[in-house]
Amino acid sequence: MQPIRAGIVGAGFAANYHVECLERVHGVHVEIAGVTSLRKESREAFAAQRGLKAFDSVEDMLDSIDLLDICSPPYAHQPQALAALRAGKHVLIEKPLTGCFGPADDAAQASFYGNQAPKQPMLDAVMQSMGELRDAADKAGVVCGYAENFVYAPSVQKERDVLEKTGAQILRMLGEESHNGSASPVYGIWKFAGGGSLVGKGCHPYGAILYLKRVEGLTRTGQPLRPATVSARIHEITRLPNYDDKGFIRTDYRDIEDYGFMHITFDDGTVADVLTCEMVLGGIYDYLEVFANNHRVRCRLNPNDLMDLYTPDQPAFQDVYTVEKISTKIGWSPCAPDENFTMGYYWEMQDFLECAANGGTPQCDLDLGIDCMATIYAAYVSAEKKGAEVEIPRIA
Ligand SMILES: NC(=O)c1ccc[n+]([C@@H]2O[C@H](COP(=O)([O-])OP(=O)(O)OC[C@H]3O[C@@H](n4cnc5c(N)ncnc54)[C@H](O)[C@@H]3O)[C@@H](O)[C@H]2O)c1
């Protein structure tokens, strides 16, 4: 079997678990050809720790790979994906798919504050950017996946099974991803991240919502159900003049929202609500609820009920991983024995690699990523109008 040679962009948090997941893919011969990132020291350290080759740039890596796995910050996703697609390589793009990152020249960028910039031109720019991706992917005829792990979480896949077997109609959904900031130093700066909580966190439950609504439509009528309108509010709670900082919550956000709410209507008139924020202590708070005409589910992504761990002995647990962003190990923790499994990361990589090797479209594809970002940037337009309903634009 010919190997699929994967090249990784980025040497940070996401790149680490992508390597773990690539190493666990079964039934497809995968070789990790190497890694590249912005800084020489970080890519060389990342490569040395894992026995990989470090490349100076994406361009240098392209001849040695069949697949580009993009784990760089959001501002770099679209140009790196375009370079790989134009070279005929499969591409997997981390969330958020892309975004609007302000003016191109450095001088103008220095004074760019994303939260103050008009949002309709941002939405237009994102649609254009995603149109370029769509064209390049169509021309290349390769597999282009969007790495939304919520789609692959075991609980969300179980709900897919329920929808397909029972022909249920989803009447409303409610999803949230909230926690205390991000491990990335550039999170909080719009020109790198493309937005705040809605882009960085809200995209997760919303990706699963888009996926399940698509499954429902295909099951019941053969046509995917897609998002039609959005109404949204955003806030900057940790930058309020009266915010009382006790030192537990990250606060260094430059020009992004730290709270967001979206109300979405679909083609069939049914609805979904997405909540997201940066101000949740006690670890990650990720869930999705589905209210259908013949069943109801609660998908507890994180925390879930797999294991609780109690200790009064913080120092002894220094090297014990319990759960992401828990901040303390004293007392009871909702311990996560294997987040790559419960959060869907293994299945995401497995599906993408199977499609790259054998043909086919991943469960989470470019079209889902496009609808996700179109909705979120339309949500920014709505928030600018204090929650007015805005139509979600479409590419095809
Ligand atoms: N699906 C998830 O649950 C999840 C979790 C974390 C991060 N992510 C996504 O993964 C991506 C990376 O996030 P992270 O937390 O790993 O960030 P990070 O800051 O830990 O790592 C980013 C890496 O990219 C490198 N980099 C920066 N600019 C680059 C460029 N122009 N070209 C090449 N490399 C560049 C940096 O040097 C660094 O090694 C983001 O899009 C983020 O949203 C997804």
The ligand as an SDF file (V2000), in Angstrom:
LIG
                    3D

 44 48  0  0  0  0  0  0  0  0999 V2000
   -9.9780   21.5820   17.4340 N   0  0  0  0  0  0  0  0  0  0  0  0
   -9.5560   22.0030   18.6170 C   0  0  0  0  0  0  0  0  0  0  0  0
  -10.0480   21.6170   19.6510 O   0  0  0  0  0  0  0  0  0  0  0  0
   -8.4040   22.9640   18.6760 C   0  0  0  0  0  0  0  0  0  0  0  0
   -7.6860   23.1380   19.8620 C   0  0  0  0  0  0  0  0  0  0  0  0
   -6.6080   24.0360   19.8650 C   0  0  0  0  0  0  0  0  0  0  0  0
   -6.2890   24.7290   18.7280 C   0  0  0  0  0  0  0  0  0  0  0  0
   -7.0130   24.5420   17.5880 N   0  0  0  0  0  0  0  0  0  0  0  0
   -6.6710   25.3010   16.3750 C   0  0  0  0  0  0  0  0  0  0  0  0
   -5.3770   24.9250   15.9470 O   0  0  0  0  0  0  0  0  0  0  0  0
   -4.6940   26.0530   15.4090 C   0  0  0  0  0  0  0  0  0  0  0  0
   -3.3950   26.2640   16.1830 C   0  0  0  0  0  0  0  0  0  0  0  0
   -3.7130   26.5360   17.5280 O   0  0  0  0  0  0  0  0  0  0  0  0
   -2.6780   26.1660   18.7150 P   0  0  0  0  0  0  0  0  0  0  0  0
   -3.4640   26.2410   19.9760 O   0  0  0  0  0  0  0  0  0  0  0  0
   -1.9360   24.9400   18.3580 O   0  0  0  0  0  0  0  0  0  0  0  0
   -1.7060   27.4290   18.6310 O   0  0  0  0  0  0  0  0  0  0  0  0
   -0.2050   27.5150   19.1380 P   0  0  0  0  0  0  0  0  0  0  0  0
    0.0850   28.9550   19.2930 O   0  0  0  0  0  0  0  0  0  0  0  0
   -0.0010   26.5840   20.2980 O   0  0  0  0  0  0  0  0  0  0  0  0
    0.6490   26.9360   17.9120 O   0  0  0  0  0  0  0  0  0  0  0  0
    0.6520   27.5550   16.6540 C   0  0  0  0  0  0  0  0  0  0  0  0
    1.8940   27.1220   15.8990 C   0  0  0  0  0  0  0  0  0  0  0  0
    1.8450   27.6680   14.5830 O   0  0  0  0  0  0  0  0  0  0  0  0
    3.0940   28.3310   14.3020 C   0  0  0  0  0  0  0  0  0  0  0  0
    2.8600   29.4250   13.3600 N   0  0  0  0  0  0  0  0  0  0  0  0
    2.4440   30.6980   13.6110 C   0  0  0  0  0  0  0  0  0  0  0  0
    2.3250   31.3720   12.4550 N   0  0  0  0  0  0  0  0  0  0  0  0
    2.6740   30.5190   11.4680 C   0  0  0  0  0  0  0  0  0  0  0  0
    2.7870   30.6300   10.0650 C   0  0  0  0  0  0  0  0  0  0  0  0
    2.4730   31.7640    9.4460 N   0  0  0  0  0  0  0  0  0  0  0  0
    3.2220   29.5630    9.3810 N   0  0  0  0  0  0  0  0  0  0  0  0
    3.5470   28.4010    9.9990 C   0  0  0  0  0  0  0  0  0  0  0  0
    3.4600   28.2420   11.3290 N   0  0  0  0  0  0  0  0  0  0  0  0
    3.0340   29.2830   12.0440 C   0  0  0  0  0  0  0  0  0  0  0  0
    3.6040   28.7970   15.6440 C   0  0  0  0  0  0  0  0  0  0  0  0
    5.0060   28.9960   15.5720 O   0  0  0  0  0  0  0  0  0  0  0  0
    3.1980   27.6120   16.5310 C   0  0  0  0  0  0  0  0  0  0  0  0
    4.1510   26.5800   16.4310 O   0  0  0  0  0  0  0  0  0  0  0  0
   -5.6710   27.2270   15.5040 C   0  0  0  0  0  0  0  0  0  0  0  0
   -6.3530   27.3700   14.2970 O   0  0  0  0  0  0  0  0  0  0  0  0
   -6.6210   26.8010   16.6110 C   0  0  0  0  0  0  0  0  0  0  0  0
   -7.9010   27.3840   16.4890 O   0  0  0  0  0  0  0  0  0  0  0  0
   -8.0260   23.6640   17.5440 C   0  0  0  0  0  0  0  0  0  0  0  0
  1  2  1  0
  2  3  2  0
  2  4  1  0
  4  5  1  0
  4 44  2  0
  5  6  2  0
  6  7  1  0
  7  8  2  0
  8  9  1  0
  8 44  1  0
  9 10  1  0
  9 42  1  0
 10 11  1  0
 11 12  1  0
 11 40  1  0
 12 13  1  0
 13 14  1  0
 14 15  2  0
 14 16  1  0
 14 17  1  0
 17 18  1  0
 18 19  2  0
 18 20  1  0
 18 21  1  0
 21 22  1  0
 22 23  1  0
 23 24  1  0
 23 38  1  0
 24 25  1  0
 25 26  1  0
 25 36  1  0
 26 27  1  0
 26 35  1  0
 27 28  2  0
 28 29  1  0
 29 30  1  0
 29 35  2  0
 30 31  1  0
 30 32  2  0
 32 33  1  0
 33 34  2  0
 34 35  1  0
 36 37  1  0
 36 38  1  0
 38 39  1  0
 40 41  1  0
 40 42  1  0
 42 43  1  0
M  CHG  2   8   1  16  -1
M  END
$$$$
